[in-house]
Every structure is written in C-alpha cells, then in structure tokens.
C-alpha cells in the first residue's frame, strides 16, 4: 500500500506507513501545522498528526 503525505510544500508518497508517519510528524514539528496522511489508492485520510513545539 502507498500513503501520501500532504503538506504546504506538496505531496510525498511512501510505501511504508511508518515512514509516512515519521515524515508527517517531522513536518508538523517544524511548521506547527497539522499534516494529513492519505491512503494513496482510496484517497481517504489514514490519520492526521499535529505536533506542538515545546518552549522552555
């Protein structure tokens, strides 16, 4: 199965859901925006990640 990660920078496709999740989390951490991961064949949202930056 393939998964598409949609960001403001564009769409990236991953064959492994773990790789897609890691990329989505990294982008969300960097931008502070939620990132959606879609199942490439159906177009349905697999999950959304939103990571907040911690400030000290």
C-alpha positions as CSV (number, residue, x, y, z in Angstrom):
1,X,0.0,0.0,0.0
2,X,1.1,3.6,-0.6
3,X,0.5,6.6,1.6
4,X,0.5,10.3,0.5
5,X,1.6,12.9,3.0
6,X,0.1,16.3,2.1
7,X,1.9,19.4,3.3
8,X,2.2,23.1,2.2
9,X,5.3,22.1,0.3
10,X,3.5,19.4,-1.8
11,X,2.7,15.7,-1.7
12,X,5.2,12.9,-0.9
13,X,4.4,9.2,-1.4
14,X,5.6,6.5,0.9
15,X,5.3,2.7,0.6
16,X,5.5,2.2,4.4
17,X,3.0,3.8,6.9
18,X,5.8,4.1,9.5
19,X,7.9,6.2,7.1
20,X,4.9,8.3,6.2
21,X,4.1,8.9,9.9
22,X,7.7,9.8,10.7
23,X,7.8,12.3,7.9
24,X,4.4,13.8,8.8
25,X,5.5,14.2,12.4
26,X,8.7,15.9,11.4
27,X,7.0,18.3,9.1
28,X,4.3,19.1,11.8
29,X,7.0,19.7,14.4
30,X,8.9,22.0,12.0
31,X,5.9,24.0,10.8
32,X,3.5,23.7,13.8
33,X,0.7,22.8,11.3
34,X,-1.3,19.6,11.2
35,X,-0.3,17.2,8.4
36,X,-2.6,14.6,6.9
37,X,-1.6,11.2,5.6
38,X,-3.9,9.7,2.9
39,X,-4.2,6.2,1.6
40,X,-3.0,6.6,-1.9
41,X,-5.4,4.3,-3.6
42,X,-8.7,5.4,-1.9
43,X,-7.8,9.0,-1.1
44,X,-9.2,8.5,2.4
45,X,-7.4,10.1,5.4
46,X,-5.5,7.5,7.3
47,X,-4.5,9.8,10.1
48,X,-3.6,13.4,10.9
49,X,-0.7,14.4,13.0
50,X,-0.2,17.7,14.9
51,X,2.9,18.2,17.0
52,X,3.4,21.3,19.2
53,X,6.8,22.7,19.8
54,X,7.9,22.8,23.4
55,X,9.2,26.1,24.7
56,X,11.3,26.5,27.8
